[in-house]
Amino acid sequence: MKVVVVGATGNVGTAVVRALTADDRVSEMVGIARRAPRVGAAQDDVCDGRRRR
């Protein structure tokens, strides 16, 4: 399943992105945000296209 997360860098959005990353049904995810992720963000907060476990 393909998913779009609006507000992906916000408080709720980051939790949603983490939960969807762990879901095997999600094959592709796009995050939409007004601001870029903070510099020095934890590696788990940055998506590079690979599924993390």
N, CA, C and O atoms as a Tripos MOL2 file, in Angstrom:
@<TRIPOS>MOLECULE
protein
  212   211    53     0     0
PROTEIN
NO_CHARGES

@<TRIPOS>ATOM
      1 N           0.8420   -1.1590    0.0000 N.3       1 MET1
      2 CA          0.0000    0.0000    0.0000 C.3       1 MET1
      3 C           0.8950    1.2320    0.0000 C.2       1 MET1
      4 O           1.9470    1.2410    0.6390 O.2       1 MET1
      5 N           0.4810    2.2600   -0.7100 N.am      2 LYS2
      6 CA          1.1950    3.5260   -0.7480 C.3       2 LYS2
      7 C           0.4880    4.5020    0.1930 C.2       2 LYS2
      8 O          -0.7410    4.5600    0.2290 O.2       2 LYS2
      9 N           1.2820    5.2740    0.9620 N.am      3 VAL3
     10 CA          0.7280    6.1600    1.9820 C.3       3 VAL3
     11 C           1.3520    7.5500    1.8540 C.2       3 VAL3
     12 O           2.5470    7.6840    1.5910 O.2       3 VAL3
     13 N           0.5280    8.5770    2.0450 N.am      4 VAL4
     14 CA          0.9990    9.9600    2.1310 C.3       4 VAL4
     15 C           0.7070   10.4440    3.5470 C.2       4 VAL4
     16 O          -0.4170   10.3180    4.0330 O.2       4 VAL4
     17 N           1.7210   10.9970    4.2030 N.am      5 VAL5
     18 CA          1.5560   11.5250    5.5590 C.3       5 VAL5
     19 C           1.7050   13.0390    5.4950 C.2       5 VAL5
     20 O           2.7810   13.5560    5.1910 O.2       5 VAL5
     21 N           0.6210   13.7400    5.7830 N.am      6 VAL6
     22 CA          0.6470   15.2010    5.8130 C.3       6 VAL6
     23 C           1.0330   15.6170    7.2340 C.2       6 VAL6
     24 O           0.4470   15.1490    8.2110 O.2       6 VAL6
     25 N           2.0290   16.5050    7.3330 N.am      7 GLY7
     26 CA          2.5200   16.9160    8.6500 C.3       7 GLY7
     27 C           3.5320   15.9210    9.1970 C.2       7 GLY7
     28 O           3.5910   15.6900   10.4050 O.2       7 GLY7
     29 N           4.3160   15.3410    8.3240 N.am      8 ALA8
     30 CA          5.2310   14.2480    8.6790 C.3       8 ALA8
     31 C           6.3290   14.6370    9.6720 C.2       8 ALA8
     32 O           6.8870   13.7580   10.3290 O.2       8 ALA8
     33 N           6.6500   15.9140    9.8000 N.am      9 THR9
     34 CA          7.7080   16.3030   10.7290 C.3       9 THR9
     35 C           7.1680   16.8020   12.0580 C.2       9 THR9
     36 O           7.9450   17.1590   12.9440 O.2       9 THR9
     37 N           5.8610   16.8330   12.2110 N.am     10 GLY10
     38 CA          5.2540   17.2720   13.4630 C.3      10 GLY10
     39 C           5.2590   16.1660   14.5080 C.2      10 GLY10
     40 O           5.7270   15.0560   14.2530 O.2      10 GLY10
     41 N           4.7390   16.4810   15.6750 N.am     11 ASN11
     42 CA          4.7280   15.5360   16.7900 C.3      11 ASN11
     43 C           3.9540   14.2630   16.4570 C.2      11 ASN11
     44 O           4.4810   13.1620   16.6200 O.2      11 ASN11
     45 N           2.7300   14.3970   16.0000 N.am     12 VAL12
     46 CA          1.9160   13.2280   15.6520 C.3      12 VAL12
     47 C           2.4310   12.5910   14.3670 C.2      12 VAL12
     48 O           2.4810   11.3660   14.2540 O.2      12 VAL12
     49 N           2.8130   13.4240   13.3990 N.am     13 GLY13
     50 CA          3.2880   12.9090   12.1110 C.3      13 GLY13
     51 C           4.4960   12.0090   12.2340 C.2      13 GLY13
     52 O           4.5680   10.9890   11.5490 O.2      13 GLY13
     53 N           5.4520   12.3550   13.0880 N.am     14 THR14
     54 CA          6.6350   11.5030   13.2370 C.3      14 THR14
     55 C           6.2620   10.1550   13.8440 C.2      14 THR14
     56 O           6.8450    9.1320   13.4850 O.2      14 THR14
     57 N           5.3000   10.1430   14.7560 N.am     15 ALA15
     58 CA          4.8410    8.8790   15.3390 C.3      15 ALA15
     59 C           4.1280    8.0310   14.2860 C.2      15 ALA15
     60 O           4.2920    6.8120   14.2450 O.2      15 ALA15
     61 N           3.3410    8.6850   13.4420 N.am     16 VAL16
     62 CA          2.6450    7.9680   12.3660 C.3      16 VAL16
     63 C           3.6540    7.3830   11.3810 C.2      16 VAL16
     64 O           3.5170    6.2350   10.9580 O.2      16 VAL16
     65 N           4.6600    8.1650   11.0190 N.am     17 VAL17
     66 CA          5.6920    7.6810   10.0860 C.3      17 VAL17
     67 C           6.4220    6.4730   10.6750 C.2      17 VAL17
     68 O           6.6670    5.4960    9.9680 O.2      17 VAL17
     69 N           6.7690    6.5330   11.9550 N.am     18 ARG18
     70 CA          7.4480    5.3910   12.5970 C.3      18 ARG18
     71 C           6.5590    4.1460   12.5820 C.2      18 ARG18
     72 O           7.0270    3.0470   12.2850 O.2      18 ARG18
     73 N           5.2900    4.3220   12.9000 N.am     19 ALA19
     74 CA          4.3670    3.1860   12.9260 C.3      19 ALA19
     75 C           4.1860    2.5910   11.5290 C.2      19 ALA19
     76 O           4.1550    1.3710   11.3680 O.2      19 ALA19
     77 N           4.0690    3.4470   10.5340 N.am     20 LEU20
     78 CA          3.8920    2.9550    9.1660 C.3      20 LEU20
     79 C           5.1510    2.2760    8.6420 C.2      20 LEU20
     80 O           5.0650    1.3430    7.8440 O.2      20 LEU20
     81 N           6.3090    2.7300    9.0780 N.am     21 THR21
     82 CA          7.5670    2.1140    8.6590 C.3      21 THR21
     83 C           7.6490    0.6660    9.1320 C.2      21 THR21
     84 O           8.2460   -0.1780    8.4630 O.2      21 THR21
     85 N           7.0550    0.3870   10.2710 N.am     22 ALA22
     86 CA          7.0810   -0.9710   10.8200 C.3      22 ALA22
     87 C           5.9970   -1.8730   10.2240 C.2      22 ALA22
     88 O           5.9920   -3.0790   10.4740 O.2      22 ALA22
     89 N           5.0890   -1.3050    9.4450 N.am     23 ASP23
     90 CA          3.9740   -2.0630    8.8820 C.3      23 ASP23
     91 C           4.3740   -2.6690    7.5410 C.2      23 ASP23
     92 O           4.6960   -1.9410    6.6010 O.2      23 ASP23
     93 N           4.3550   -3.9860    7.4490 N.am     24 ASP24
     94 CA          4.7670   -4.6730    6.2180 C.3      24 ASP24
     95 C           3.8200   -4.4160    5.0470 C.2      24 ASP24
     96 O           4.1960   -4.6350    3.8950 O.2      24 ASP24
     97 N           2.6100   -3.9590    5.3180 N.am     25 ARG25
     98 CA          1.6550   -3.6750    4.2310 C.3      25 ARG25
     99 C           2.0010   -2.4020    3.4780 C.2      25 ARG25
    100 O           1.5320   -2.2000    2.3580 O.2      25 ARG25
    101 N           2.8200   -1.5330    4.0800 N.am     26 VAL26
    102 CA          3.1870   -0.2580    3.4550 C.3      26 VAL26
    103 C           4.4150   -0.4700    2.5790 C.2      26 VAL26
    104 O           5.4860   -0.8290    3.0680 O.2      26 VAL26
    105 N           4.2460   -0.2450    1.2860 N.am     27 SER27
    106 CA          5.3520   -0.4360    0.3470 C.3      27 SER27
    107 C           6.0420    0.8790   -0.0080 C.2      27 SER27
    108 O           7.2030    0.8830   -0.4180 O.2      27 SER27
    109 N           5.3360    1.9840    0.1480 N.am     28 GLU28
    110 CA          5.8920    3.2890   -0.2120 C.3      28 GLU28
    111 C           5.2320    4.3550    0.6480 C.2      28 GLU28
    112 O           4.0310    4.3010    0.9130 O.2      28 GLU28
    113 N           6.0420    5.3380    1.0860 N.am     29 MET29
    114 CA          5.5250    6.4030    1.9240 C.3      29 MET29
    115 C           6.1070    7.7380    1.4720 C.2      29 MET29
    116 O           7.2990    7.8430    1.1840 O.2      29 MET29
    117 N           5.2470    8.7600    1.4130 N.am     30 VAL30
    118 CA          5.6680   10.1150    1.0830 C.3      30 VAL30
    119 C           5.2790   10.9980    2.2500 C.2      30 VAL30
    120 O           4.1310   10.9710    2.6920 O.2      30 VAL30
    121 N           6.2230   11.7830    2.7580 N.am     31 GLY31
    122 CA          5.9450   12.7100    3.8490 C.3      31 GLY31
    123 C           5.8570   14.1270    3.3190 C.2      31 GLY31
    124 O           6.7350   14.5740    2.5820 O.2      31 GLY31
    125 N           4.8110   14.8270    3.6860 N.am     32 ILE32
    126 CA          4.6190   16.2280    3.2950 C.3      32 ILE32
    127 C           4.7010   17.0650    4.5690 C.2      32 ILE32
    128 O           4.0450   16.7700    5.5680 O.2      32 ILE32
    129 N           5.5240   18.1220    4.5110 N.am     33 ALA33
    130 CA          5.7160   18.9520    5.7010 C.3      33 ALA33
    131 C           5.9990   20.3930    5.2990 C.2      33 ALA33
    132 O           6.4760   20.6670    4.1980 O.2      33 ALA33
    133 N           5.6950   21.3020    6.2120 N.am     34 ARG34
    134 CA          6.0000   22.7220    5.9800 C.3      34 ARG34
    135 C           7.4570   23.0210    6.2640 C.2      34 ARG34
    136 O           8.0080   23.9840    5.7310 O.2      34 ARG34
    137 N           8.0840   22.2160    7.0900 N.am     35 ARG35
    138 CA          9.4900   22.4590    7.4440 C.3      35 ARG35
    139 C          10.3010   21.1830    7.2270 C.2      35 ARG35
    140 O           9.7750   20.0720    7.2800 O.2      35 ARG35
    141 N          11.5830   21.3760    6.9830 N.am     36 ALA36
    142 CA         12.4870   20.2340    6.7980 C.3      36 ALA36
    143 C          12.7870   19.6130    8.1600 C.2      36 ALA36
    144 O          12.7060   20.2940    9.1830 O.2      36 ALA36
    145 N          13.1380   18.3120    8.1810 N.am     37 PRO37
    146 CA         13.5400   17.7010    9.4560 C.3      37 PRO37
    147 C          14.7320   18.4550   10.0340 C.2      37 PRO37
    148 O          15.5660   18.9610    9.2830 O.2      37 PRO37
    149 N          14.8200   18.5330   11.3690 N.am     38 ARG38
    150 CA         15.8990   19.2820   12.0100 C.3      38 ARG38
    151 C          17.2690   18.6560   11.6820 C.2      38 ARG38
    152 O          17.3940   17.4440   11.5120 O.2      38 ARG38
    153 N          18.2710   19.5130   11.6030 N.am     39 VAL39
    154 CA         19.6300   19.0530   11.3440 C.3      39 VAL39
    155 C          20.0930   18.2410   12.5450 C.2      39 VAL39
    156 O          19.8790   18.6410   13.6900 O.2      39 VAL39
    157 N          20.7240   17.1080   12.2880 N.am     40 GLY40
    158 CA         21.1850   16.2550   13.3660 C.3      40 GLY40
    159 C          20.0930   15.3510   13.9120 C.2      40 GLY40
    160 O          20.2290   14.7940   15.0010 O.2      40 GLY40
    161 N          19.0090   15.2030   13.1560 N.am     41 ALA41
    162 CA         17.9150   14.3310   13.6030 C.3      41 ALA41
    163 C          18.4220   12.9080   13.7400 C.2      41 ALA41
    164 O          19.3430   12.4900   13.0380 O.2      41 ALA41
    165 N          17.8130   12.1790   14.6440 N.am     42 ALA42
    166 CA         18.1790   10.7650   14.8130 C.3      42 ALA42
    167 C          17.9770   10.0380   13.4940 C.2      42 ALA42
    168 O          17.0730   10.3770   12.7310 O.2      42 ALA42
    169 N          18.7950    9.0590   13.2220 N.am     43 GLN43
    170 CA         18.7340    8.3370   11.9540 C.3      43 GLN43
    171 C          17.3410    7.7560   11.7030 C.2      43 GLN43
    172 O          16.9060    7.6760   10.5540 O.2      43 GLN43
    173 N          16.6370    7.3510   12.7600 N.am     44 ASP44
    174 CA         15.2970    6.7870   12.5960 C.3      44 ASP44
    175 C          14.2950    7.8250   12.1100 C.2      44 ASP44
    176 O          13.2420    7.4640   11.5840 O.2      44 ASP44
    177 N          14.6050    9.1110   12.2770 N.am     45 ASP45
    178 CA         13.6920   10.1700   11.8600 C.3      45 ASP45
    179 C          13.8480   10.5280   10.3900 C.2      45 ASP45
    180 O          13.0310   11.2750    9.8520 O.2      45 ASP45
    181 N          14.8610   10.0210    9.7420 N.am     46 VAL46
    182 CA         15.1410   10.3870    8.3590 C.3      46 VAL46
    183 C          14.9030    9.1770    7.4650 C.2      46 VAL46
    184 O          15.4560    8.1020    7.6990 O.2      46 VAL46
    185 N          14.0960    9.3560    6.4640 N.am     47 CYS47
    186 CA         13.7710    8.2630    5.5480 C.3      47 CYS47
    187 C          14.6960    8.3370    4.3370 C.2      47 CYS47
    188 O          14.8150    9.3830    3.6990 O.2      47 CYS47
    189 N          15.3390    7.2360    4.0310 N.am     48 ASP48
    190 CA         16.1810    7.2120    2.8290 C.3      48 ASP48
    191 C          15.6460    6.1980    1.8220 C.2      48 ASP48
    192 O          16.3530    5.8130    0.8900 O.2      48 ASP48
    193 N          14.4120    5.7710    2.0040 N.am     49 GLY49
    194 CA         13.8070    4.8440    1.0580 C.3      49 GLY49
    195 C          13.9300    3.3950    1.4470 C.2      49 GLY49
    196 O          13.3310    2.5380    0.7970 O.2      49 GLY49
    197 N          14.6880    3.0850    2.4870 N.am     50 ARG50
    198 CA         14.8410    1.7010    2.9230 C.3      50 ARG50
    199 C          14.0550    1.5030    4.2130 C.2      50 ARG50
    200 O          13.9880    2.3990    5.0550 O.2      50 ARG50
    201 N          13.4770    0.3490    4.3560 N.am     51 ARG51
    202 CA         12.7100    0.0270    5.5720 C.3      51 ARG51
    203 C          13.6740   -0.2640    6.7040 C.2      51 ARG51
    204 O          14.6280   -1.0230    6.5360 O.2      51 ARG51
    205 N          13.4250    0.3400    7.8610 N.am     52 ARG52
    206 CA         14.2720    0.1210    9.0320 C.3      52 ARG52
    207 C          13.5420   -0.7710   10.0270 C.2      52 ARG52
    208 O          12.3220   -0.6730   10.1600 O.2      52 ARG52
    209 N          14.2530   -1.6240   10.7170 N.am     53 ARG53
    210 CA         13.6720   -2.5040   11.7450 C.3      53 ARG53
    211 C          14.3880   -2.2770   13.0450 C.2      53 ARG53
    212 O          14.0630   -2.9120   14.0480 O.2      53 ARG53
@<TRIPOS>BOND
     1     1     2 1
     2     2     3 1
     3     3     4 2
     4     3     5 am
     5     5     6 1
     6     6     7 1
     7     7     8 2
     8     7     9 am
     9     9    10 1
    10    10    11 1
    11    11    12 2
    12    11    13 am
    13    13    14 1
    14    14    15 1
    15    15    16 2
    16    15    17 am
    17    17    18 1
    18    18    19 1
    19    19    20 2
    20    19    21 am
    21    21    22 1
    22    22    23 1
    23    23    24 2
    24    23    25 am
    25    25    26 1
    26    26    27 1
    27    27    28 2
    28    27    29 am
    29    29    30 1
    30    30    31 1
    31    31    32 2
    32    31    33 am
    33    33    34 1
    34    34    35 1
    35    35    36 2
    36    35    37 am
    37    37    38 1
    38    38    39 1
    39    39    40 2
    40    39    41 am
    41    41    42 1
    42    42    43 1
    43    43    44 2
    44    43    45 am
    45    45    46 1
    46    46    47 1
    47    47    48 2
    48    47    49 am
    49    49    50 1
    50    50    51 1
    51    51    52 2
    52    51    53 am
    53    53    54 1
    54    54    55 1
    55    55    56 2
    56    55    57 am
    57    57    58 1
    58    58    59 1
    59    59    60 2
    60    59    61 am
    61    61    62 1
    62    62    63 1
    63    63    64 2
    64    63    65 am
    65    65    66 1
    66    66    67 1
    67    67    68 2
    68    67    69 am
    69    69    70 1
    70    70    71 1
    71    71    72 2
    72    71    73 am
    73    73    74 1
    74    74    75 1
    75    75    76 2
    76    75    77 am
    77    77    78 1
    78    78    79 1
    79    79    80 2
    80    79    81 am
    81    81    82 1
    82    82    83 1
    83    83    84 2
    84    83    85 am
    85    85    86 1
    86    86    87 1
    87    87    88 2
    88    87    89 am
    89    89    90 1
    90    90    91 1
    91    91    92 2
    92    91    93 am
    93    93    94 1
    94    94    95 1
    95    95    96 2
    96    95    97 am
    97    97    98 1
    98    98    99 1
    99    99   100 2
   100    99   101 am
   101   101   102 1
   102   102   103 1
   103   103   104 2
   104   103   105 am
   105   105   106 1
   106   106   107 1
   107   107   108 2
   108   107   109 am
   109   109   110 1
   110   110   111 1
   111   111   112 2
   112   111   113 am
   113   113   114 1
   114   114   115 1
   115   115   116 2
   116   115   117 am
   117   117   118 1
   118   118   119 1
   119   119   120 2
   120   119   121 am
   121   121   122 1
   122   122   123 1
   123   123   124 2
   124   123   125 am
   125   125   126 1
   126   126   127 1
   127   127   128 2
   128   127   129 am
   129   129   130 1
   130   130   131 1
   131   131   132 2
   132   131   133 am
   133   133   134 1
   134   134   135 1
   135   135   136 2
   136   135   137 am
   137   137   138 1
   138   138   139 1
   139   139   140 2
   140   139   141 am
   141   141   142 1
   142   142   143 1
   143   143   144 2
   144   143   145 am
   145   145   146 1
   146   146   147 1
   147   147   148 2
   148   147   149 am
   149   149   150 1
   150   150   151 1
   151   151   152 2
   152   151   153 am
   153   153   154 1
   154   154   155 1
   155   155   156 2
   156   155   157 am
   157   157   158 1
   158   158   159 1
   159   159   160 2
   160   159   161 am
   161   161   162 1
   162   162   163 1
   163   163   164 2
   164   163   165 am
   165   165   166 1
   166   166   167 1
   167   167   168 2
   168   167   169 am
   169   169   170 1
   170   170   171 1
   171   171   172 2
   172   171   173 am
   173   173   174 1
   174   174   175 1
   175   175   176 2
   176   175   177 am
   177   177   178 1
   178   178   179 1
   179   179   180 2
   180   179   181 am
   181   181   182 1
   182   182   183 1
   183   183   184 2
   184   183   185 am
   185   185   186 1
   186   186   187 1
   187   187   188 2
   188   187   189 am
   189   189   190 1
   190   190   191 1
   191   191   192 2
   192   191   193 am
   193   193   194 1
   194   194   195 1
   195   195   196 2
   196   195   197 am
   197   197   198 1
   198   198   199 1
   199   199   200 2
   200   199   201 am
   201   201   202 1
   202   202   203 1
   203   203   204 2
   204   203   205 am
   205   205   206 1
   206   206   207 1
   207   207   208 2
   208   207   209 am
   209   209   210 1
   210   210   211 1
   211   211   212 2
@<TRIPOS>SUBSTRUCTURE
     1 MET1         2 RESIDUE 1 A MET
     2 LYS2         6 RESIDUE 1 A LYS
     3 VAL3        10 RESIDUE 1 A VAL
     4 VAL4        14 RESIDUE 1 A VAL
     5 VAL5        18 RESIDUE 1 A VAL
     6 VAL6        22 RESIDUE 1 A VAL
     7 GLY7        26 RESIDUE 1 A GLY
     8 ALA8        30 RESIDUE 1 A ALA
     9 THR9        34 RESIDUE 1 A THR
    10 GLY10       38 RESIDUE 1 A GLY
    11 ASN11       42 RESIDUE 1 A ASN
    12 VAL12       46 RESIDUE 1 A VAL
    13 GLY13       50 RESIDUE 1 A GLY
    14 THR14       54 RESIDUE 1 A THR
    15 ALA15       58 RESIDUE 1 A ALA
    16 VAL16       62 RESIDUE 1 A VAL
    17 VAL17       66 RESIDUE 1 A VAL
    18 ARG18       70 RESIDUE 1 A ARG
    19 ALA19       74 RESIDUE 1 A ALA
    20 LEU20       78 RESIDUE 1 A LEU
    21 THR21       82 RESIDUE 1 A THR
    22 ALA22       86 RESIDUE 1 A ALA
    23 ASP23       90 RESIDUE 1 A ASP
    24 ASP24       94 RESIDUE 1 A ASP
    25 ARG25       98 RESIDUE 1 A ARG
    26 VAL26      102 RESIDUE 1 A VAL
    27 SER27      106 RESIDUE 1 A SER
    28 GLU28      110 RESIDUE 1 A GLU
    29 MET29      114 RESIDUE 1 A MET
    30 VAL30      118 RESIDUE 1 A VAL
    31 GLY31      122 RESIDUE 1 A GLY
    32 ILE32      126 RESIDUE 1 A ILE
    33 ALA33      130 RESIDUE 1 A ALA
    34 ARG34      134 RESIDUE 1 A ARG
    35 ARG35      138 RESIDUE 1 A ARG
    36 ALA36      142 RESIDUE 1 A ALA
    37 PRO37      146 RESIDUE 1 A PRO
    38 ARG38      150 RESIDUE 1 A ARG
    39 VAL39      154 RESIDUE 1 A VAL
    40 GLY40      158 RESIDUE 1 A GLY
    41 ALA41      162 RESIDUE 1 A ALA
    42 ALA42      166 RESIDUE 1 A ALA
    43 GLN43      170 RESIDUE 1 A GLN
    44 ASP44      174 RESIDUE 1 A ASP
    45 ASP45      178 RESIDUE 1 A ASP
    46 VAL46      182 RESIDUE 1 A VAL
    47 CYS47      186 RESIDUE 1 A CYS
    48 ASP48      190 RESIDUE 1 A ASP
    49 GLY49      194 RESIDUE 1 A GLY
    50 ARG50      198 RESIDUE 1 A ARG
    51 ARG51      202 RESIDUE 1 A ARG
    52 ARG52      206 RESIDUE 1 A ARG
    53 ARG53      210 RESIDUE 1 A ARG
